[in-house]
Amino acid sequence: MELPGALPLGELAAAFATIPVFPLFDLAYYIVSVLYLKYEPGAVEMSRRSPFASWLCAMLHCFGSYILADLLLGESPLHYFSHHSSVVLATAVWYLTFFCPMNLFYKCVSFLPMKLVFVAMKEVVRVRKIAAGVHHAHHHGCFVMMATGWVKGSGVALMSNFEQLLRGVWRPETNEILHMSFPTKASLYGTFLFTLQQTHWLPISEANLIFFFTMFMIVCKVFMTATHSHASPFAPIEDFICPVFFGSVASGHASHHHDHHGASHDVSHPPPPPAKSKEELNEGTRKRKAKKAE
């Protein structure tokens, strides 16, 4: 039996693309998003001190990508909040994560096997959002399509500095543009692929692209979460390509290291000013005496 007959990938991809994401996949997305909020330093204390600010931060974690995409396309940033069922579901996840008696809900969803399932389901939603963002901006040109798809896939990370302000924290050195995480990079590369597909430069159906890119994201994110790894799967390719087009890898790694662990010694410790000569010292002494006499 031939492989295409035994494994009809086209039909499988088409069926996969039609699976509704609400409510189960959206629920997993909200759970993982609010978990990441609870991991932030001071987030639990803030939920007790200012529950409304904590709720706003949770809504940004859950719907930040929609808000940012609407702003880019000139639409109301509150448009997605008209989906009452999604907002109520995300609010329930936030309340149970932070205020459930004996922290039972948090203990259940943060249990590693359960968390891996939720992480995989979240990536399904992420890829769907990228594809929907590119398709939604189809009539605005390639660059708008890429920008919309990118923020749909990683808008929460791109708005992280604003979310930090709501928590009373200001850490501009954590700007996601300067130090892209794997989901942000993957969303950018995925947006590029979906844009090529929408403009007919990539000879593959949208359903197949959604299926294969979702499988790639699930494998990478589940592995990284299970092993607590922050290494990007794109690093070997970037280390090979970047020296050719953008200069030395060593200099790039050095600057990244200094951004995370403090400035370079050459930058943080400028050379001392040249020592003054004896004549300059005498002249300064005379001026101080004259000023004192006046």
N, C-alpha and C positions, 0 to 999 in steps of 0.2 A: 504493500500500500504506500502510495506516495505521501509525502509530508503535507502538501496542501490539502489532500483529501482527508487525512487523519486529523489535521489541525487547521480548520478554516479560520485563520486569523482575522480575515476581513469581517466575517460575521460576528466573531467574538468582540472585535473592536467596536463594531456598530452597536452591538448590544450593550457593551460597557459604556459607550458615550450617551446612551439614553437612560442610564440609571439615575433616578432623581437624588439630588444631594440633600434635600430637606425631607424629614428632620434628622435622620440618623447621622449622615456625614457632617452636616452643619453642627450637630450637637458635639461630635468629636472635635470639630474645629474650635468651638467655643471652649471646650474643656481644656485642650492643650494651650490655647491662648491665655486663658485665665490662670492656668498653672504657671506659665512663664511669668505672668504678672506677680504671682505670689512668691516666686523665687527671687524677685527683686529685693534688695536690701531696704528695709523699712516699710515694705508694702503691707505687712500684717499690722504693724503699729498704726499706719495711716488709716486702715480700714476701721480701727476702733476710734481713732481721733476724729476722722472726717469720712464717714461712710459715703457721702455724696461724691467726694473727690475720688474715692476708691472705685465707685461705680462708673464714673466718667472715664477713668483710666481703663477699666475693664471693657467699656464700650469701644474705646479707641483700639484696644487689642483685638476686639472681635470684628469691628467694622471700619477700621482705619483705612483699609485699602479702598473701600467703596467711597469714603469721604474724600480721599485724595483724588481718586479718579473723577468724581463729580466736579471737583474744583478745577481740574485740568480741562474738562469739557464744557466749563461754563454753566454747570447745573448747580442746583442747590445742594450744599453739603449735608443737609438734613433729609435728603430725598430717601435714603435707604431706611430711615427710621419710620417711614410709613408702613414698612413690613412689620406689623405689630407682633406677629407670632415669632419672628426671629428675635426681636428685641426682648420679648418676654422670656424666651428660651435662654438667651444669653444672660439675662438678669437672674434667672433661676440658678444657672451655673455659677455665676459670681457669688450669689448669696450662700449657696451650699458649700462652695469652696472656702469661703472665709468665715462663715458663721454656723456651719453645721455642728450640732452638739458632739463633743468628744472628737471633733475633726474627722468623723467617719468618712464623709464623702471624699475629702482630700486623700485620706489613707488608701481608699479603694482605687481612685483614678490614678494615683501616683505609683501604685504597685506596678513594677516594671513590665510584666507581661501585658497587663491592661493598658499601660501607657503606650507600649509599642503598637498595639492595635489602634489606639486613638491617633498616634502620630501618622501611621499609614493612611488612615481615613482622612486626616487633615490634608495630606498631599494630594489626594483625589480632588478635594475642594480647591486647592491652590491652582492646580493645572486647569481645572474648569474655569476658574476666574481669569487666568491668563488668556485662555482661548476666547472667553466671552468679551474681555476687554479689547482684544485685537479686532474681533468681529464687530464690536459696537462702534469702534472708531474707523471702520473700513473706508468711509467716504471722506475722511479728513487727511489722508496722505500717510505715507509709510512711517514718518517720524512720529506723528501723533499716535498712530497705531502702536508703535513700539513703546512710547511713553505710557500710554494707557494700559497696555498689557503688563508692563513692568510694575507699575504702581498697584495694579490689581493683584499681582502675585506677591509683592513685598511691601505694600504700603504701610503696614504696621511698623516694620523696621525703619522705613524711611521717615516716619513720623515719631521716632523714638525720642528725639530731643524735646519735642513739644509735649509728649507724654511725661517725660521727666519733669518738666516745669510744673505740671499738675501735681506731681508728687513732691514738689519743693526741692528738686535736684537740678543742677545745671552742670552738665558734663559735656562740653562741646567736643572734647577729644574722642568721644564715642560715636561721632557722626558716622552714620552707615555709609555715606558716600565715600568717606576716606578709608574705612575699613569694612569692606563688604563681607558679610557672612555668606555661608554657602547658599541658603535660600534666596538671598538677594541676587547673587551671581547666577544661580540656576534660573531664577525668574527672568533675568535679563537675557540669558542665552535662549531660554525657551520662547520668550517673546520674539526674538529674532527669527527663530524657526517658524513660529506661527504666522509671523508677518510674511515670510517668504512663501508659506503655504497659501495664505490669503491672496497674495499677488501672483500666484501661479508660477513662481520661480522654483518651488519645491514640489516635485511630482509625487505627492502622497496625499491621501484623503485626510480630512480633518479628524475623522474618527480614529484612523490609524495613528496619527501623530499624537492625539490625546492619550491613546492607550499606551504607546511605547514610552512617551515622556513621563507619564504617570508611573509606569513600572520602574523607570530609572529613578525618579524622585523617591518612591517608596523604598527601594532597596538602599539607596544612599542614606536617607534620613533614619530608617530603622537601624541600620548598621551603626551610624554615628551615635544615635541615642543609646543603643544597647552597650556600646563600648565606651561611652562618654568621651568620644573623640571630637575634636574641633578641626581636624585636618580636612582640607577641601579636596574632593576628588579631582578638581580641575588643576590642582597645584602642579603635577608633572607636566601637563600641557602648557600651562602658563610659564613655567620655568624654562621651557624649551623655546616658546615663541617670543616672550617679552624681551630677551636680550637682542633678538634680531631686529625688532621694530621699535623698542622703547629704551634701549640701553642695557647696562649691566644689571644682572640679577643681584649681585652682591650689594650694590648700592641701594637697590630697592629694599632688600631684606634689612639692611642696616637702618634705613630710615623708618621702616615699620617697627623694628625693635625699639627704636628710641621713642616712637610715638606711644608705645605701650608701657615702657619701663623707664620713662624719663628722657629728657633731652640729651643729646650727645654732649660729651665733655667739652668738645671744641666749641659747641654753641652755648652751653650753659655757663662756661667759665671763659669769658672773653679775656684777651691778654691785658695785663695791667697797663695803665698809661705810662708813658716814658717818664723817667725820673727828672725832676727839675734841676737845672744847673745852680751853682752857688750864687751866680749873679741874680737869677730869678728869685731865689729865696731871700736874698738881701733886699731886693726891690720890694718884695711882698712885705717884709718886716717893716721897712720904712713907711709904706702906705698905711699899715695898721697903726703905727705910732702916730702918724699925722692925723688919721681919723679919730684916734682917742683924744688927741690934744684939742681938736675942734669941739 
